[in-house]
Amino acid sequence: MIRLRPKEWSIRLHLFAFAATILVPLILLGSYFATEFAERERERYQEVAKALAADIAADVDRELDSTIAALQALSTSPALRNGDLEAFDRQARETLHYRGSAIAVRDQTGQQIINTYAPWGTPLPVSTHPVLRKTDQTALETQRPVVSDLYQGAVAKALYVLVDVPVTIRGEARYVLNIALTPERIRRILASSNLPPDWIVAVVDGSNRIIARSRDHERLLGVDTQRSSPAPAEAGAALWQGLNAEGVPVLAASERSRLSAWRVTASVPLAVLGAPLTRSLLAVAGLGGLGLALSLALALLYGRGLARGMLDLSLSAEALGRGEQIPATATSVREVNQISRAMARASADLHERALAQETAARRQELLIHELNHRVKNTLATVQSLAWQVVRPGVPPRIAQERFQERLLALSRTHNLLNETLWEGASLRTILEAEFQPFMAETPRIRLSGPDVYLPATHTVVLGMALHELTTNAAKYGALSAATGRVQVDWRVEGHGRGATLILDWCEMGGPPVQAQPRPGFGSRLLRQTITQELGGELSMRFEPEGACCQIVVGIAPAEQRAA
C-alpha cells in the first residue's frame, strides 16, 4: 500500500490555521445569530406595519364617521325638506366653517341644485363624472352613506373624494347631500400619525389610486398603484412585498376602511428592513476579517520566534549527527527548551562516551604495551631464577625446589598486583603477605613505617627480595628459633623525583650468626634484584644477634601516599 507523503506547512501557517479553526466557527455562529436577529426584526417590522396600517385606517374612518354624522344632521334641515333651497344654502355655508369643504346637493339626475363652491344663484352643471354617478346611485339605492373614490370636480376642477348621504322626503330618496373632501385633508391625518423614520403611509381608493401619501403627496396624488405592484392591490393582501409608487421594493401591510373601499397601506423599504442584517453581517465580517488579519499577523510574528527555535533544533540535530558537542538554547517555548536540553544532555553524554572510548582505547593500547613489557620482565625474572638455581654442583632436586619456591613468591606478588589491576601495591601489604605464616605470633614480627604505595615494577622486585629475606630468616635466621624476632622499619626521605625509600630489616634472637657467611643463592638473587633491576643499594650486616639488611631505592612522587 502506497502512503502519500503529507503536505508540509510552515509553523506560521499551522498557527494561522489554528487561529482560523477558532475564529471561523465564531464567525459562523455570529452570522447565525445575526440572521436570527434580522429575522426577529423582520417579524417586528411586520407587526409594526400591520398595527400602523390599522391605526391610521381607524383615524381615517373616524374622520369619515364625523363627516357622515355632520351630513346626516344637515340632511334633516327643514329648509331642505320644505324646498327653501336658498335658506339651506346659507345653512350649508355655515356648516363649512366647521368642516372646511364644499357641500353640494344633487337630484336623482345628477343636476346640482346647491354647490357652496359657487355663489348662490350661479347656474350649476349636471354631474356626469362616472365616480359621482356611481356613488350617487349607490346612496339612493341603498339609502345609506357612501364614500366615493378619487375624482375631479366639475366646478372646481380639483381632485376630491365624496361622502354621499341620501336625503329622504316622505319616504322617497329625492336628493343626495354630499361633502367633497380634499386629499389634503386626508394627508393631514397621515401627518398627525407620528410615523417612524423611513416609513411611508398611503391611502388608496377602490381603484388603487393614491388619495393621500405621507411622502411626495403632491407628486404622486392620483397615481395608479396597480401599475407598480398590481398583485397585492388586486388581492387585497394584509401583508405583502412589492414595489411602491416610487418603484422602491418595500414590505407593506394594508388595512381596509370600514366605511369605504379605501385601503391604508403602511410600508418600509426592504433596504431598511434588511439594514439590521446587513449591519450585523458587516460587523461580523469586519470583526472576523480583522480577527483573521490579526491572527495572520500574530502567526507571522510569533511563528518567527517559534520557527527560529525549530531551526536551531534542526541545526543542533545536524551538529549532533556530526559528533559535535552542542549547547542548550533558550526560547520562550518550554517544549522546545526541553528538547534542546535533552539534545544538549545527549550531546554531552555522547561526548563523554567518545572521550571514555578514546581513553579506553589508549588505556587498552597502553595495557597491551604494559602487558608485553611485564611479560618480558616476568620471563626475564624467571630466566634469571633459572640461571641462579641451575649451577654446577647443585643437585637437580634441590634446584627444582628452589626454583619452585621462587616461582611461588613471584606468583604471590602477581596476585597482589592483580588485586589493584597492576597499578601497584602497598609495601605493608607485601610484607604482611610474606609474614602471613608468622603473623599469629604477633610479638615475633614488628612492622613500622608509613604507608608507601609501590608501582608494579617495584612491587615485583621488592616482593622477590623480601621473600628471599623471609625464607632465609625462616630456614637459618631468627624465625627458625622459637624466641627469634624480625623488626622491619622503613621511611621515605626527600620529595618529588628525589624521594627515596629506606627499608631496614633486622633479625634478633635467632641462632648465632657467623661474622661473614659465604654468599649463597639467596644473597646473589637479593643483590641482583635490588641493584640491577631497581638501581638501588643493598647492604648486609651479620651481627651476633642476627642478620640485618638495608635496602635503598628511589620512588616517584605519585608512588607515595599518606596513610
N, C-alpha and C positions, 0 to 999 in steps of 0.2 A: 504493500500500500504506500503510495507516494504522499508524503506530508508536505503541504505547501508551507513555505517559509513565511512567517508572519511579517506584515509590513512594519518597518521601523519608523517610529516617530521620535522627534526630539522631546526632551523633558518639558520644554516650553509648551509644545503642542499638547502634551499629556496634561499639564496644569490647566491650559485653556479648556481642553475637553472636560476636565473635572469640573471647572467653574461653570461650563455650559450645561453640564448634566444637572447642576443645581439650579441654574437660572432659568433654563428653558421650561422645566415644569412649573416654576413660579410664574413665568410669563404666560404660559397656557392657563394656569389657574386664574391669574389676573384677568386674562381675556374672557374666561368663562364668567367670572363674577361681573365683569364689565357688561357682558352680553345680558346676563340676568338682570343687572341693574337697569340697562336700557329697556329690557322687556317690561320691567315693573314701571318704568317711566312712561312707556308707551301705553300701558294699561291705565295709568293715572291720567295721561292726556286724553284718552278716550272717555274716561268718566267726566273729566272737566268739560270736554266738548259737548257731551250729552246734557250735562247739567246746565251749561251756559246756554245752549240752544233752547232748553226747556224754560229757563228763567226768562229769557228775552221774549220767547213766544207768549209767555204769560203776561209780560209787560205790554206787548202789542195787543193782546186780547183785552186787557184792562182798558186800554185806550179805545178800542173798538166798542167795548161794553159801554163806556162813558158816552161815546158819540151816539150809539143807538138809543141809550136812555134819553139823551137830550132831544133826539129826533122824535122819539115816541111821545115825549111830553109836549113837544111843539105840534105834533100831529093832532092833538086834542083841542087845538085852539078853536074857539067859537067863530072867529073871523073867517078861518079857512072853511069851516063846515057851513057857514051862512053865506059864503060866496063873496065876502068882503075882502077881496084879494089885496087891495091897497093897504088896508089895515094889517093884514097878515104879513105883507112885505116889510112894513115898519117893524112888526114884532120879530120877523126873521133877522132883520139887520141888527136889532138889539141883541139877539142871541149870538150873533157873530162876534160881539165884543168879548164873549167868554170862550168861543170855540175857535175863532181865528181862521175860518174857511168860508167858501161860498156855499150858499144854500139855494137849492132850486126845487121847483115843483113842476112836474110834467104829467100830462094826462096819458091815457092809455095809448094814444097815437104817437107819443114822443114829443108832442108840442110842448115847448117850455112856456109855462104860464108865469112863473116868477123865477128870477135869477138875480141874486144880490150882487153879482159881479157887475151887472149893468144897472143904470138908474131906472127908477120906476117909470113905466110908460114906454121904455125903449122896445121896439119890435124885436121879438125873440125868435130864433130859428127852431126848426124841428130837429131833435137829436136823432141822428141816423147812425151814429157810431155803433158797430156791432156789439162792442162790450157793453155800452149803455143799454142798447135794446134788449140784450140777453139778461142783463141784471134787472131792468125794469120788469121784463116779462116774468122772470122767476119770482120777484117780490109780489107781483099782482096775483100770480097763480097760487103761490104758497101762502100768501098773506103773512109772510114772516120777513124779518130784516135780512138783507142780502148785502154782502161786501163784494165789490167788483175787482177785476184785475186792473192793471195799469192801462190808462187810456189817455188820449189827448182831447182836451176840452174844445168844444166848437166855438165858444165865445172868447175864452182867454188864450186859446192856442197853446196851453201848457199841459204838462203831464199831471194827472191826478189819479187817485183811487176814490171810488164812490161807495158811500154807505147809504143804501136804499131802505126806506121804511114805507110800507103801503098805508095809504090813508083811506079808511073805510067809512063811508057815509051811508047811513040807513042800510047797513048790511052789504053794501057794494063797494069793492075796491076801485075807487074812482081815480085817485091820483097816486103818484109816487113822490114822496118827500125825501130829499137826499142832501147830504153834505159832501162836498168834494174836498178830500184831504190831500194836501200836497205831500210829495215824497219827503220833503224836508222835515215835515212834522214827524214822520216815522223815523227819519235819520236821527232826530234829537233824542228819541227813545234809546236808540243804539248808543249814542254818545254818552248818555247818562248811565250806562251799564258798567262803567269802570272795567273795561276789558283788560285782560293780562297782555303784556307786551307780545308782539308778533301775532296776536290772534286777530282774525277778521270775522265779522258777523254780517250777514246779508239777509234781507227779506225779499223773497221772490214770490211772484203771483202764481196762479194756477197754470199760466202759460210759460212758466220758467223765466220770466223777465224780471230783472232786478228792480225792486221798488225803492230799496234803501240799502246803503252799504256803509260800514264803519270806516272804510278807506277808499279813496278815489270815487266818492259818491257821484259827483257831477260827471266825471268822465265815463263811468260805467252804468249810469242810470238808463234803464230800459234795455240793456244788453241781454240777449237770449243766452242763458247759461247752458242750455241744452247743447249748444254748438261746441262748448269747451269740454263738458263732461255729461254726455247725454244719458248714460246708463243709470247713474244714481238718481238723476232727476226723474227719469221715467219710472223707476222702480219705487221711488219714494223711500229709499233706504234710510234707516235711522243712523247708521254708521257706515261710512264708505271712504274709499281713497280714489282720488281722481285729480283733474285739473280744475283750478278755479277760473274765474273770468279773466284773470291776467295770464293764464296758461301756466301757473305755478303748481307743481304737484303738492297736494295737501291731504291731510287727514281731516275729515269733516263729519259732523253729526247734524242731523236735520230733525226738526220738530214741527209738526203741522199745527196750524192755528185751529183753535176750537170753533171760531166764528167765521172762518173763511177758508178759501182754497190755498191760502198762502202757506209758505214754508219758511221757517227761520233756520238758517244754516250757520253754525259756528265752525270755523276751520283754522288749522295751524299748518304752516308749511312743513313738509316732511323733512326738510333740512333742519328745521328747529327741533322736530321730533327726534331726529337721529343725532342731534348735536351731543347729547349726553354719551351715547355710544361712541360717537366719533372722538369726543374729548377723552373718554376713558381709554379707548383703544390707542389713541395717540399718546396718552400718558403712559400706558403700559408699554407701548412700543418704544417710546422715548426712554423710559426708565430701563426697559430691558436692553435696548441698544446701548445706552450709557453703561449699564452693568456689564454687558459683553465687552464693550470697548475698554472699560476699566479693568475687567478680568484679563483681557488680552495684554494690556499694558503691564499689569502686575505680573502676569505669567512671564512676559518677556523680561521684566526687571528682576523678578525673584528667581525665575528659571536660570538667569545668567549666573547667579551665585551657585545654584544647585549644579548647573552644568559644569562650572569651574571645579567644584568639588569632585564630580564624577570623572572629569578629565584628569584631575590629579590622581584619583584612584587608578585610572587606566594606565597613566604613566608609571605609577608606583608598581602596578602589577607587571608591566613590561620590565622595569628595572629589577623586580624580584625574580623574574624569569631569567634575567642575565646573571643572577647571583649577587647583585649589588645590595648593599645594606641601605634601607630606606627609612626616613624618619616619619613619624606620625604627623598628619596635617590636621589643622584646626579649622572647622567650618561651623556654621550655625545649625547644621543638621546633625542630630545626635546619632542617627543610624550610620551616616557617612563617617562620622568620627569613630564610631565603634569598629566599622570595617577597616578604617585607616589604622587604628591602634592594633587591631588583630593582625593586619598585614605587617605592621612595624614589629610586633612581637614575633611573628613568623620569620621575618627577615633577620631579627636578632638571633632567634633560635637556629636558623639555618647558618648564619654567620658563625655562631659559636660551634655548631656541629661541624662546619667546614674547618674551623680552626682546630677543633678537637681531632678531626680526622687527619688534618695535616700534622698535628702534634703527635698523634698516634703513629702515623706513617714514619715520622722522624724517629720516634722512640723505637719503633719496630726495626728501622734500619740500624739505629744505634745498638739495639739489643742484639741484632744479628752480628754486628761487628764485635760487640762486647762478648757475646757467646763464643764467637770464633776465637777472640783473644783469650777468654778464660779457658776454653777447651785446650788451646795451645799451652797456656800456662799450667793447666792441670796435667796435661800429658808430659810437659817438661818436668813438673814436680814428680810425677810417677816415674819418669825416666831417671831422674836424679836419685829417687829412692831405690830404684832397681840397681843403679851403679853403686850405691853405698852398701847395699846388703850383699850383693853378689861380688865377693872378693876372694882372692886366693886363700885357701886355708879355712874358709867358713863352710861348715857342713851345709848341704842343701836344706836339711830340715830346719836348721836354725835360721838360715837365710829366708826360708819361706815364712817362718813365724814372725821374724822381724818385719818383713815386707807386708804381711797381713795386718800386723798391728798398726803400721804407719798408714796403710790404706783406710783402716777403720777410723783413725784420728782425722784423716783428711775428709772422710765421709761425714763425721760429726760436724766438722766445720762447715761443710757444704750444706748440711741440714739447717744450721743456724742462718746461713745466707739465704736459703730458700724461704725461710720464715719472713724475711724482710725483702723478698723479691730481689735479692742480690744487690741491695743498696748498701749493705754493711751490717755490722753487729756491734753490740756494746762489749767493751773489754771485760766488765764484770760478768756478763753473761757467758763469755768464752771461758773465764776462769771457773765459774760455777759449774759449767758443763764438764770440765776436766776433773774437778774435785768432787763430782757428784757421789762417787762411792764413799767418800770420807766426810761428806757434809753432815751426816748424822752425828758424827763425833765433833761437835762444834768447837771445843777448845783446841783441837789439833790444827784447824785451818783458820787463819786470820787474813781477811782481805780489807784493805784500806786504800781509799783514793776516790777522786771524783769520777763521775760518770763520763767516760770517754767513748765516743762513737767512732768506730774504725771503719774505713772503706773496705770494699770487698777484698782487694789485694792484701791489705794489712791483716784482714781477718783470717785469710787462708794461711799466710806465712806465720803470724803470731800464734795461730791455733796449733800449727805443727810444732813451733818452738816450745810453747807451753806444754804440749803433750809430751815432748821429749823430757822436759824438766820433771813433769809429774810422774812419768814412767820410771825415770832414774831414781826419784825420791821413793817410789813405792818398792823398787827392787833392791836398791842399795843404800838409800838415804834415810831421812827422818821418818818417812811414812812406813818404812819396813819394821820399825820398832814400835812397841805399844805406847811408849812415852814421847815419841817424836812429834814435832810440830812444824808447820810451814807458815811463814809470815810473808805475804805479798803486799808491797806498798808501791803505789805509782802516783805520779804527779805530772803536770804539764807546765813547762816553762816557756816563756816567750809568747808572742802574739803574732797573728797573721801568718804569713808564709814561714816565719821563723819559729813557729810553735813546735816544741819537741816533747815527746813522751819519754819519761824516765821511769822504768819499772825495775824494782829491787825484789829479788827472790832470795829468801834466807831460810835455811833449814836448821832446826835446833832439836837436841835430844835424841838424835839418831845414833847409829853405830859410829865408832871412831873413824875419822876420815884421814887417809894418807895425805901428807903435805902436798904432794904433786902426783896424782894418779896418772897412769898412762892414758892418753886420749883414746876413746873408743868410737864406735859408730855413732852413738847419740851425740857426743861432743862435736864430731865433724858435721853432722846434719844440722845441729843447732847453729853453729857458727856460719855454715854456708847459707842458711835461710835468712839470718839476720843481716849479715854483712853484704852478701851478694844480691839477694832478691829485694831487700828493703833499703840497702845502702846505709844501714845503721851500724851501731857499735855494740860489741859484746865483751864483757869482762867477767872472768870466773875467779872466785877465791875459795880456797878449801881450808876452812877453819876447823879446829878440833870439834867444835860444837856441831858443825855441819857445813855443807857447801852453800855458797852464796853466788848469785849471778845478777848482773845489772845489764839491762837492755835499754839502749838509747836509739830512738828512731824519730824521724821528722813526720809531722802530720799537718794536713791542710787546715785552714780556719773552719771550713764547713764540717770538718770531721770531729769537732769538739762541741759538745752540747752540755749545758749546765744540767745538773741533776734536778 
